[in-house]
Protein backbone atom coordinates (compact mmCIF):
# COMPACT_ATOMS: atom_id res chain seq x y z
CA UNK A 1 0.00 0.00 0.00
CA UNK A 2 1.01 3.64 -0.48
CA UNK A 3 1.49 5.72 2.64
CA UNK A 4 2.53 9.30 3.38
CA UNK A 5 5.06 8.89 6.20
CA UNK A 6 6.50 11.42 8.64
CA UNK A 7 10.17 11.29 9.61
CA UNK A 8 10.62 10.82 13.36
CA UNK A 9 14.42 10.77 13.43
CA UNK A 10 17.31 10.55 10.96
CA UNK A 11 20.66 9.93 12.63
CA UNK A 12 24.14 9.36 11.19
CA UNK A 13 25.38 6.17 12.87
CA UNK A 14 28.70 5.93 11.00
CA UNK A 15 30.34 8.12 8.34
CA UNK A 16 27.83 8.28 5.42
CA UNK A 17 25.51 5.71 7.05
CA UNK A 18 22.14 6.82 8.46
CA UNK A 19 19.36 5.24 10.49
CA UNK A 20 15.93 6.71 9.83
CA UNK A 21 12.74 6.13 11.83
CA UNK A 22 9.40 7.10 10.29
CA UNK A 23 5.70 6.55 10.85
CA UNK A 24 4.15 3.56 9.09
CA UNK A 25 0.68 2.16 8.39
CA UNK A 26 -0.85 -0.42 10.73
CA UNK A 27 -0.39 -3.08 8.03
CA UNK A 28 3.36 -2.89 8.46
CA UNK A 29 3.11 -4.21 12.03
CA UNK A 30 2.82 -7.72 10.55
CA UNK A 31 5.77 -7.31 8.15
CA UNK A 32 8.21 -10.22 7.89
CA UNK A 33 11.97 -9.69 8.36
CA UNK A 34 13.53 -9.47 4.92
CA UNK A 35 10.70 -7.49 3.37
CA UNK A 36 11.40 -3.96 2.13
CA UNK A 37 9.88 -0.55 1.40
CA UNK A 38 10.08 1.62 -1.70
CA UNK A 39 10.65 5.25 -0.69
CA UNK A 40 10.25 8.48 -2.65
CA UNK A 41 12.03 11.42 -1.03
CA UNK A 42 9.92 14.22 -2.58
CA UNK A 43 7.46 15.01 -5.35
CA UNK A 44 10.10 16.38 -7.73
CA UNK A 45 10.83 14.77 -11.10
CA UNK A 46 14.50 14.29 -10.14
CA UNK A 47 15.06 11.81 -8.61
CA UNK A 48 12.16 10.18 -10.46
CA UNK A 49 12.25 6.63 -9.11
CA UNK A 50 11.70 5.33 -5.60
CA UNK A 51 14.55 3.68 -3.71
CA UNK A 52 14.30 0.23 -2.06
CA UNK A 53 15.30 -0.14 1.61
CA UNK A 54 15.23 -3.25 3.78
CA UNK A 55 13.37 -3.00 7.07
CA UNK A 56 15.79 -2.53 9.94
CA UNK A 57 13.08 -2.56 12.59
CA UNK A 58 9.32 -2.29 13.06
CA UNK A 59 7.62 -1.32 16.30
CA UNK A 60 5.16 1.08 17.90
CA UNK A 61 5.31 4.30 19.90
CA UNK A 62 2.88 6.71 21.54
CA UNK A 63 3.08 10.21 20.03
CA UNK A 64 3.47 13.20 22.30
CA UNK A 65 0.19 14.68 21.09
CA UNK A 66 -2.65 14.41 23.62
CA UNK A 67 -5.22 11.73 22.94
CA UNK A 68 -3.17 9.85 20.34
CA UNK A 69 -3.02 6.06 20.49
CA UNK A 70 -0.05 3.85 19.64
CA UNK A 71 1.43 4.45 16.18
CA UNK A 72 3.44 1.98 14.09
CA UNK A 73 6.94 3.01 13.02
CA UNK A 74 9.56 1.46 10.77
CA UNK A 75 13.30 2.02 10.51
CA UNK A 76 15.70 1.78 7.61
CA UNK A 77 19.49 1.79 7.47
CA UNK A 78 21.05 3.41 4.42
CA UNK A 79 24.31 4.67 2.96
CA UNK A 80 24.65 7.97 1.11
CA UNK A 81 25.80 6.96 -2.39
CA UNK A 82 23.92 9.25 -4.79
CA UNK A 83 21.46 12.09 -5.19
CA UNK A 84 18.47 10.24 -3.74
CA UNK A 85 20.17 9.15 -0.54
CA UNK A 86 21.88 12.54 -0.23
CA UNK A 87 18.45 14.17 -0.17
CA UNK A 88 17.26 11.53 2.27
CA UNK A 89 20.12 12.28 4.67
CA UNK A 90 19.04 15.94 4.84
CA UNK A 91 15.53 15.16 6.14
CA UNK A 92 14.54 16.02 9.71
CA UNK A 93 11.76 15.30 12.17
CA UNK A 94 8.41 16.28 10.66
CA UNK A 95 9.44 15.99 7.01
CA UNK A 96 7.27 13.77 4.80
CA UNK A 97 8.23 10.90 2.48
CA UNK A 98 6.11 8.58 0.35
CA UNK A 99 6.26 4.83 1.00
CA UNK A 100 5.10 1.65 -0.70
CA UNK A 101 4.91 -1.04 2.00
CA UNK A 102 5.41 -3.90 2.72
CA UNK A 103 7.02 -5.44 -0.36
CA UNK A 104 8.73 -8.70 -1.29
CA UNK A 105 9.18 -12.09 0.28
CA UNK A 106 10.91 -12.27 3.64
CA UNK A 107 12.93 -14.85 5.56
CA UNK A 108 11.50 -18.21 6.61
CA UNK A 109 12.76 -18.67 10.16
CA UNK A 110 12.91 -22.46 10.07
CA UNK A 111 12.21 -24.95 12.85
CA UNK A 112 12.97 -24.17 16.48
CA UNK A 113 16.08 -25.71 17.98
CA UNK A 114 18.44 -25.00 15.09
CA UNK A 115 21.23 -22.53 15.65
CA UNK A 116 20.53 -19.49 13.50
CA UNK A 117 23.57 -17.89 11.84
CA UNK A 118 23.32 -14.38 10.39
CA UNK A 119 25.95 -13.14 7.92
CA UNK A 120 26.01 -9.54 6.73
CA UNK A 121 28.00 -6.52 5.72
CA UNK A 122 27.27 -2.79 5.50
CA UNK A 123 23.59 -1.98 5.01
CA UNK A 124 23.09 -5.72 4.53
CA UNK A 125 22.90 -5.83 8.32
CA UNK A 126 19.55 -3.97 8.20
CA UNK A 127 17.17 -6.89 7.57
CA UNK A 128 19.31 -9.13 9.78
CA UNK A 129 18.69 -6.96 12.84
CA UNK A 130 14.92 -7.22 12.42
CA UNK A 131 15.35 -10.99 11.89
CA UNK A 132 17.56 -11.32 14.98
CA UNK A 133 14.97 -9.48 17.05
CA UNK A 134 12.20 -11.86 15.94
CA UNK A 135 14.37 -14.95 16.47
CA UNK A 136 15.40 -13.92 19.98
CA UNK A 137 11.75 -13.35 20.87
CA UNK A 138 11.22 -17.01 19.93
CA UNK A 139 14.04 -18.00 22.27
CA UNK A 140 16.43 -19.05 19.49
CA UNK A 141 20.21 -19.16 19.70
CA UNK A 142 21.56 -16.60 17.23
CA UNK A 143 25.08 -15.76 16.05
CA UNK A 144 26.03 -12.81 13.87
CA UNK A 145 29.02 -12.67 11.53
CA UNK A 146 29.46 -9.06 10.39
CA UNK A 147 32.02 -7.80 7.91
CA UNK A 148 33.08 -4.68 6.02
CA UNK A 149 35.99 -2.93 4.35
CA UNK A 150 36.75 -1.08 7.59
CA UNK A 151 35.22 -0.30 10.98
CA UNK A 152 32.92 2.35 9.45
CA UNK A 153 31.12 -0.36 7.43
CA UNK A 154 30.24 -2.49 10.47
CA UNK A 155 26.99 -1.04 11.73
CA UNK A 156 24.86 -1.26 14.87
CA UNK A 157 26.78 -4.14 16.47
CA UNK A 158 25.81 -2.86 19.93
CA UNK A 159 22.12 -3.23 19.02
CA UNK A 160 22.66 -6.89 18.11
CA UNK A 161 24.55 -7.51 21.35
CA UNK A 162 21.72 -5.94 23.37
CA UNK A 163 19.43 -8.60 21.91
CA UNK A 164 21.77 -11.28 23.26
CA UNK A 165 23.26 -12.17 19.87
CA UNK A 166 26.78 -13.63 19.88
CA UNK A 167 28.78 -11.50 17.43
CA UNK A 168 31.89 -12.05 15.32
CA UNK A 169 33.41 -9.19 13.30
CA UNK A 170 35.96 -9.07 10.48
CA UNK A 171 37.18 -6.15 8.38
CA UNK A 172 39.37 -6.11 5.30
CA UNK A 173 41.88 -3.75 6.91
CA UNK A 174 41.69 -5.12 10.46
CA UNK A 175 40.41 -1.87 12.01
CA UNK A 176 37.66 -3.82 13.81
CA UNK A 177 37.63 -7.49 14.70
CA UNK A 178 39.72 -9.95 12.69
CA UNK A 179 41.60 -8.91 9.57
CA UNK A 180 40.17 -10.54 6.45
CA UNK A 181 36.81 -11.61 5.04
CA UNK A 182 33.91 -12.41 7.32
CA UNK A 183 33.34 -15.61 5.33
CA UNK A 184 36.71 -16.89 6.58
CA UNK A 185 35.52 -16.46 10.16
CA UNK A 186 32.19 -18.09 9.32
CA UNK A 187 33.81 -21.18 7.84
CA UNK A 188 35.67 -21.91 11.08
CA UNK A 189 32.41 -22.00 13.03
CA UNK A 190 30.07 -23.65 10.51
CA UNK A 191 28.66 -27.08 11.35
CA UNK A 192 25.54 -29.19 10.88
CA UNK A 193 22.45 -28.19 12.81
CA UNK A 194 22.78 -24.57 11.72
CA UNK A 195 20.70 -22.44 9.35
CA UNK A 196 22.25 -19.45 7.56
CA UNK A 197 20.60 -16.11 6.74
CA UNK A 198 22.77 -13.74 4.71
CA UNK A 199 22.50 -10.24 3.25
CA UNK A 200 25.21 -8.07 1.76
CA UNK A 201 27.41 -7.66 -1.31
CA UNK A 202 26.92 -10.28 -4.03
CA UNK A 203 30.50 -11.66 -3.83
CA UNK A 204 29.97 -12.33 -0.12
CA UNK A 205 26.62 -14.02 -0.79
CA UNK A 206 28.26 -16.09 -3.53
CA UNK A 207 30.89 -17.34 -1.07
CA UNK A 208 28.32 -18.03 1.66
CA UNK A 209 26.06 -19.95 -0.75
CA UNK A 210 28.94 -22.19 -1.88
CA UNK A 211 30.06 -22.73 1.71
CA UNK A 212 26.57 -23.72 2.82
CA UNK A 213 26.33 -26.23 -0.02
CA UNK A 214 29.68 -27.78 0.87
CA UNK A 215 28.67 -28.15 4.54
CA UNK A 216 25.08 -29.22 3.83
CA UNK A 217 23.67 -26.26 5.78
CA UNK A 218 20.38 -24.59 4.71
CA UNK A 219 20.94 -21.04 3.55
CA UNK A 220 18.69 -18.11 2.66
CA UNK A 221 20.09 -15.02 0.98
CA UNK A 222 18.59 -11.54 0.67
CA UNK A 223 19.67 -10.11 -2.65
CA UNK A 224 20.38 -6.47 -3.47
CA UNK A 225 19.38 -5.09 -6.88
CA UNK A 226 18.46 -1.86 -8.62
CA UNK A 227 14.66 -1.60 -8.66
CA UNK A 228 12.29 0.77 -10.45
CA UNK A 229 8.84 -0.45 -9.41
CA UNK A 230 9.25 -2.90 -6.50
CA UNK A 231 6.32 -5.08 -7.61
CA UNK A 232 7.67 -7.13 -10.55
CA UNK A 233 6.20 -5.03 -13.34
CA UNK A 234 9.32 -3.48 -14.88
CA UNK A 235 11.55 -6.59 -14.83
CA UNK A 236 14.52 -4.37 -14.04
CA UNK A 237 15.83 -6.47 -11.15
CA UNK A 238 15.88 -9.98 -12.62
CA UNK A 239 18.52 -12.56 -11.71
CA UNK A 240 19.28 -15.94 -13.23
CA UNK A 241 17.67 -18.90 -11.51
CA UNK A 242 19.58 -22.12 -10.88
CA UNK A 243 18.16 -23.81 -14.01
CA UNK A 244 18.82 -20.93 -16.39
CA UNK A 245 20.29 -21.65 -19.82
CA UNK A 246 20.17 -19.75 -23.11
CA UNK A 247 17.70 -22.32 -24.41
CA UNK A 248 15.50 -22.43 -21.29
CA UNK A 249 15.61 -19.07 -19.53
CA UNK A 250 14.97 -19.07 -15.80
CA UNK A 251 14.79 -15.55 -14.38
CA UNK A 252 13.69 -14.43 -10.91
CA UNK A 253 12.49 -10.93 -9.99
CA UNK A 254 14.34 -9.83 -6.87
CA UNK A 255 11.49 -7.51 -5.84
CA UNK A 256 8.59 -9.95 -6.32
CA UNK A 257 10.09 -13.47 -6.07
CA UNK A 258 12.56 -12.25 -3.42
CA UNK A 259 14.47 -10.41 -2.19
CA UNK A 260 14.96 -13.51 -0.02
CA UNK A 261 15.74 -16.78 -1.81
CA UNK A 262 16.94 -20.19 -0.79
CA UNK A 263 20.51 -20.13 -2.05
CA UNK A 264 19.96 -23.20 -4.26
CA UNK A 265 17.30 -21.29 -6.24
CA UNK A 266 19.85 -18.97 -7.85
CA UNK A 267 22.68 -19.40 -10.34
CA UNK A 268 25.98 -18.39 -8.76
CA UNK A 269 29.14 -17.50 -10.66
Steps between C-alpha positions, in 0.01 A plus 500: 500500500601864452548708812604858574753459782644753744867487597545453875880495507789478253835438667848443356624181668832476313664719234249516208268243663163611641222342703157647434181442700166597346130445556345201324153360430347242734546234230875519543475368857471149352795541260744209474876553547656522156217698345570853376348841427520717190557863601460823304678794662289780345254579223764637262573339163867452596556252653210337315509145635445370851785335689475155665600463867493189717314525829742547787229497765124527547330597824254740660515822700257741664520850349539799727172648379216473753243232432705312240515121515797279415648560154701253291850603393762345275874556474740476210879501486656662195826626354534830315615399150312729260254784460201315645670391820671839531157663506381236744786575740392866517149422630401586857222428746165598349603471135283278279596213268288268287515125565384182330481231770550214572661346192671174407545161657673482836702242692357164605626454855515121491430251778576578863811346650736571211779747556430804285804660334475851355763624253506860381699802399427873478132581451450126452481489879165686488262208437714276721438717806123474458543123447721467809241684707223262389717191553603603851135557589447134406782401734739395222878489521635756253852584382595795282799514266544861386756626252606812311791675333576685824347578839270765347320229298412287804175645626287478814692212660403628846131463409554134409689438824217657702271234354734232635649411161852354501700713255811445289652786298755512218622792290719504192751736661481363855372825655225305680497133589709254299688604188357337188164393359210420728443180301837372625381543858167337416662191352686427824174491695266335248359157584188289453191600693533862391292713263655799321335834418717737297473850354771717351720541193451238228858362520447433871165331433664293226763375746243431773274308259788276387612446859151401611476249216835345589399463867141393429359796695171667393556855384275793411640809332350848469608643168571864418400638159408823326120526496263737321155378604541255791207282389635295206353710221812655346723189505797722579631290789505149353764242591576162348339204672691178563358331187566788262647428157488690171253243370280489812511836676436500873482852642390612847380850592685610812215732603210256452650148525747622765691684623549190717578173321620159602857506374445193279234691302755732339783457251830601658816589310 
